[in-house]
């Protein structure tokens, strides 16, 4: 939010942006990667690899193993197509895969809804504090647990 405005992609535009971003990183957009991304983007809350494997298995009419989904999700996180909610071991599709930021997640303990915020001012402060302590931050992730407005 600090610094610039994001174009939040949805639906087919999100899949197209994800594909372009992955291909720019030198990776291929395979049919299975497309199915995994489509399933991930279809969840309204963070999804586990098992949730995604079940969704793809149902749509494909054949079993898709969770360990295959984990490998693809790891690739998606590395390529900035998805974000990992560490405390839940779950994933959300990144609505702006063409823009790299550190994550701030607001996680509702009641309903599980997770909101992804980008605030470069806060995350720059976290990186600066880590560096001042002699630590080289690679991937700061900030998670705030509590209750969303709907559950409060």
Short mmCIF file of the C-alpha atoms (twelve columns), coordinates in Angstrom:
data_MODEL
# 
_entry.id   MODEL 
# 
loop_
_atom_site.group_PDB 
_atom_site.id 
_atom_site.type_symbol 
_atom_site.label_atom_id 
_atom_site.label_alt_id 
_atom_site.label_comp_id 
_atom_site.label_asym_id 
_atom_site.label_seq_id 
_atom_site.Cartn_x 
_atom_site.Cartn_y 
_atom_site.Cartn_z 
_atom_site.pdbx_PDB_model_num 
ATOM 1   C CA . UNK A 1   0.000   0.000   0.000   1 
ATOM 2   C CA . UNK A 2   2.877   2.313   0.695   1 
ATOM 3   C CA . UNK A 3   4.679   3.506   -2.406  1 
ATOM 4   C CA . UNK A 4   2.394   2.532   -5.261  1 
ATOM 5   C CA . UNK A 5   -0.980  1.169   -6.304  1 
ATOM 6   C CA . UNK A 6   -1.526  -2.456  -7.278  1 
ATOM 7   C CA . UNK A 7   -3.735  -3.771  -9.992  1 
ATOM 8   C CA . UNK A 8   -5.497  -6.694  -8.310  1 
ATOM 9   C CA . UNK A 9   -6.156  -9.376  -10.910 1 
ATOM 10  C CA . UNK A 10  -9.172  -11.700 -10.731 1 
ATOM 11  C CA . UNK A 11  -10.427 -14.732 -12.628 1 
ATOM 12  C CA . UNK A 12  -8.932  -15.278 -16.072 1 
ATOM 13  C CA . UNK A 13  -6.852  -12.088 -15.771 1 
ATOM 14  C CA . UNK A 14  -5.244  -13.496 -12.603 1 
ATOM 15  C CA . UNK A 15  -4.389  -16.793 -14.315 1 
ATOM 16  C CA . UNK A 16  -2.974  -14.901 -17.299 1 
ATOM 17  C CA . UNK A 17  -0.840  -12.681 -15.022 1 
ATOM 18  C CA . UNK A 18  0.341   -15.743 -13.085 1 
ATOM 19  C CA . UNK A 19  1.275   -17.560 -16.290 1 
ATOM 20  C CA . UNK A 20  3.196   -14.547 -17.629 1 
ATOM 21  C CA . UNK A 21  5.046   -14.116 -14.336 1 
ATOM 22  C CA . UNK A 22  5.988   -17.804 -14.163 1 
ATOM 23  C CA . UNK A 23  7.169   -17.868 -17.760 1 
ATOM 24  C CA . UNK A 24  9.268   -14.700 -17.204 1 
ATOM 25  C CA . UNK A 25  11.018  -16.595 -14.408 1 
ATOM 26  C CA . UNK A 26  12.026  -19.270 -16.940 1 
ATOM 27  C CA . UNK A 27  9.467   -21.894 -15.912 1 
ATOM 28  C CA . UNK A 28  6.779   -23.535 -18.033 1 
ATOM 29  C CA . UNK A 29  3.043   -23.106 -17.430 1 
ATOM 30  C CA . UNK A 30  1.958   -26.737 -17.698 1 
ATOM 31  C CA . UNK A 31  -1.595  -28.054 -17.644 1 
ATOM 32  C CA . UNK A 32  -1.126  -29.380 -14.085 1 
ATOM 33  C CA . UNK A 33  0.322   -26.079 -12.867 1 
ATOM 34  C CA . UNK A 34  -2.656  -24.296 -14.422 1 
ATOM 35  C CA . UNK A 35  -5.086  -26.672 -12.632 1 
ATOM 36  C CA . UNK A 36  -3.302  -26.199 -9.301  1 
ATOM 37  C CA . UNK A 37  -3.337  -22.410 -9.685  1 
ATOM 38  C CA . UNK A 38  -7.003  -22.398 -10.728 1 
ATOM 39  C CA . UNK A 39  -7.918  -24.486 -7.677  1 
ATOM 40  C CA . UNK A 40  -5.847  -22.286 -5.350  1 
ATOM 41  C CA . UNK A 41  -7.380  -19.095 -6.735  1 
ATOM 42  C CA . UNK A 42  -10.857 -20.601 -6.314  1 
ATOM 43  C CA . UNK A 43  -10.613 -20.802 -2.526  1 
ATOM 44  C CA . UNK A 44  -11.881 -17.831 -0.521  1 
ATOM 45  C CA . UNK A 45  -9.576  -18.717 2.400   1 
ATOM 46  C CA . UNK A 46  -6.046  -20.094 2.582   1 
ATOM 47  C CA . UNK A 47  -5.962  -23.670 1.310   1 
ATOM 48  C CA . UNK A 48  -3.688  -26.530 2.266   1 
ATOM 49  C CA . UNK A 49  -1.990  -28.731 -0.309  1 
ATOM 50  C CA . UNK A 50  -4.497  -31.438 0.655   1 
ATOM 51  C CA . UNK A 51  -7.443  -29.090 -0.001  1 
ATOM 52  C CA . UNK A 52  -6.011  -28.244 -3.403  1 
ATOM 53  C CA . UNK A 53  -5.211  -31.889 -4.219  1 
ATOM 54  C CA . UNK A 54  -8.823  -32.839 -3.395  1 
ATOM 55  C CA . UNK A 55  -10.237 -30.039 -5.553  1 
ATOM 56  C CA . UNK A 56  -8.021  -30.921 -8.523  1 
ATOM 57  C CA . UNK A 57  -8.681  -34.650 -8.076  1 
ATOM 58  C CA . UNK A 58  -12.426 -34.016 -8.274  1 
ATOM 59  C CA . UNK A 59  -12.156 -31.790 -11.351 1 
ATOM 60  C CA . UNK A 60  -9.719  -34.147 -13.119 1 
ATOM 61  C CA . UNK A 61  -11.555 -37.341 -12.190 1 
ATOM 62  C CA . UNK A 62  -8.308  -38.896 -10.993 1 
ATOM 63  C CA . UNK A 63  -6.253  -38.779 -7.823  1 
ATOM 64  C CA . UNK A 64  -3.666  -36.004 -7.562  1 
ATOM 65  C CA . UNK A 65  -1.127  -36.538 -4.780  1 
ATOM 66  C CA . UNK A 66  -0.609  -33.818 -2.188  1 
ATOM 67  C CA . UNK A 67  3.186   -34.143 -2.492  1 
ATOM 68  C CA . UNK A 68  2.922   -33.160 -6.184  1 
ATOM 69  C CA . UNK A 69  0.803   -30.181 -5.157  1 
ATOM 70  C CA . UNK A 70  3.383   -29.169 -2.523  1 
ATOM 71  C CA . UNK A 71  6.146   -29.105 -5.161  1 
ATOM 72  C CA . UNK A 72  4.059   -26.886 -7.426  1 
ATOM 73  C CA . UNK A 73  3.050   -24.620 -4.516  1 
ATOM 74  C CA . UNK A 74  6.724   -24.217 -3.569  1 
ATOM 75  C CA . UNK A 75  7.414   -23.148 -7.148  1 
ATOM 76  C CA . UNK A 76  4.455   -20.734 -7.019  1 
ATOM 77  C CA . UNK A 77  5.738   -19.157 -3.792  1 
ATOM 78  C CA . UNK A 78  9.241   -18.797 -5.245  1 
ATOM 79  C CA . UNK A 79  7.803   -17.208 -8.412  1 
ATOM 80  C CA . UNK A 80  5.487   -14.886 -6.390  1 
ATOM 81  C CA . UNK A 81  2.269   -16.495 -7.678  1 
ATOM 82  C CA . UNK A 82  1.209   -17.615 -4.210  1 
ATOM 83  C CA . UNK A 83  1.839   -16.692 -0.601  1 
ATOM 84  C CA . UNK A 84  2.243   -19.133 2.271   1 
ATOM 85  C CA . UNK A 85  0.435   -18.442 5.528   1 
ATOM 86  C CA . UNK A 86  3.090   -19.949 7.775   1 
ATOM 87  C CA . UNK A 87  0.996   -20.450 10.913  1 
ATOM 88  C CA . UNK A 88  -1.663  -22.361 8.974   1 
ATOM 89  C CA . UNK A 89  0.612   -24.176 6.508   1 
ATOM 90  C CA . UNK A 90  -1.796  -22.953 3.849   1 
ATOM 91  C CA . UNK A 91  -1.570  -20.900 0.683   1 
ATOM 92  C CA . UNK A 92  -3.365  -18.048 -1.065  1 
ATOM 93  C CA . UNK A 93  -3.053  -16.899 -4.655  1 
ATOM 94  C CA . UNK A 94  -1.187  -13.615 -5.008  1 
ATOM 95  C CA . UNK A 95  -3.588  -11.149 -6.669  1 
ATOM 96  C CA . UNK A 96  -0.660  -9.130  -8.047  1 
ATOM 97  C CA . UNK A 97  2.044   -11.648 -9.002  1 
ATOM 98  C CA . UNK A 98  3.926   -9.057  -11.030 1 
ATOM 99  C CA . UNK A 99  4.796   -7.063  -7.891  1 
ATOM 100 C CA . UNK A 100 7.033   -8.351  -5.093  1 
ATOM 101 C CA . UNK A 101 6.429   -7.371  -1.454  1 
ATOM 102 C CA . UNK A 102 7.001   -8.844  1.971   1 
ATOM 103 C CA . UNK A 103 3.779   -10.255 3.438   1 
ATOM 104 C CA . UNK A 104 1.587   -9.041  6.225   1 
ATOM 105 C CA . UNK A 105 -1.316  -11.408 6.910   1 
ATOM 106 C CA . UNK A 106 -4.334  -10.698 9.112   1 
ATOM 107 C CA . UNK A 107 -5.639  -14.132 10.143  1 
ATOM 108 C CA . UNK A 108 -9.053  -14.520 11.795  1 
ATOM 109 C CA . UNK A 109 -8.943  -17.195 14.488  1 
ATOM 110 C CA . UNK A 110 -12.736 -17.609 14.313  1 
ATOM 111 C CA . UNK A 111 -13.522 -18.055 10.607  1 
ATOM 112 C CA . UNK A 112 -10.064 -18.504 9.084   1 
ATOM 113 C CA . UNK A 113 -10.427 -15.575 6.688   1 
ATOM 114 C CA . UNK A 114 -6.989  -14.206 5.840   1 
ATOM 115 C CA . UNK A 115 -6.275  -10.775 4.419   1 
ATOM 116 C CA . UNK A 116 -2.967  -10.047 2.708   1 
ATOM 117 C CA . UNK A 117 -1.647  -6.522  3.166   1 
ATOM 118 C CA . UNK A 118 1.301   -4.822  1.534   1 
ATOM 119 C CA . UNK A 119 2.775   -2.025  3.614   1 
ATOM 120 C CA . UNK A 120 6.334   -1.326  2.554   1 
ATOM 121 C CA . UNK A 121 6.827   1.140   5.415   1 
ATOM 122 C CA . UNK A 122 6.251   -1.574  8.038   1 
ATOM 123 C CA . UNK A 123 8.197   -4.304  6.259   1 
ATOM 124 C CA . UNK A 124 11.143  -1.961  5.576   1 
ATOM 125 C CA . UNK A 125 11.213  -1.312  9.315   1 
ATOM 126 C CA . UNK A 126 11.288  -5.056  10.032  1 
ATOM 127 C CA . UNK A 127 14.105  -5.573  7.533   1 
ATOM 128 C CA . UNK A 128 16.055  -2.614  8.995   1 
ATOM 129 C CA . UNK A 129 15.665  -3.912  12.554  1 
ATOM 130 C CA . UNK A 130 16.876  -7.360  11.475  1 
ATOM 131 C CA . UNK A 131 19.882  -5.870  9.685   1 
ATOM 132 C CA . UNK A 132 20.709  -3.684  12.708  1 
ATOM 133 C CA . UNK A 133 20.800  -6.885  14.775  1 
ATOM 134 C CA . UNK A 134 23.313  -8.398  12.344  1 
ATOM 135 C CA . UNK A 135 20.733  -10.601 10.627  1 
ATOM 136 C CA . UNK A 136 20.220  -10.854 6.861   1 
ATOM 137 C CA . UNK A 137 16.457  -11.068 6.273   1 
ATOM 138 C CA . UNK A 138 15.471  -13.086 3.224   1 
ATOM 139 C CA . UNK A 139 11.710  -13.456 3.456   1 
ATOM 140 C CA . UNK A 140 9.960   -11.578 6.250   1 
ATOM 141 C CA . UNK A 141 6.417   -12.763 6.908   1 
ATOM 142 C CA . UNK A 142 4.284   -10.977 9.471   1 
ATOM 143 C CA . UNK A 143 1.105   -12.643 10.710  1 
ATOM 144 C CA . UNK A 144 -1.383  -10.936 12.977  1 
ATOM 145 C CA . UNK A 145 -3.888  -13.313 14.563  1 
ATOM 146 C CA . UNK A 146 -7.189  -12.091 15.895  1 
ATOM 147 C CA . UNK A 147 -10.788 -11.594 14.769  1 
ATOM 148 C CA . UNK A 148 -11.990 -10.084 11.520  1 
ATOM 149 C CA . UNK A 149 -14.711 -7.434  11.464  1 
ATOM 150 C CA . UNK A 150 -17.376 -10.034 10.614  1 
ATOM 151 C CA . UNK A 151 -16.504 -12.181 13.652  1 
ATOM 152 C CA . UNK A 152 -15.784 -9.407  16.140  1 
# 
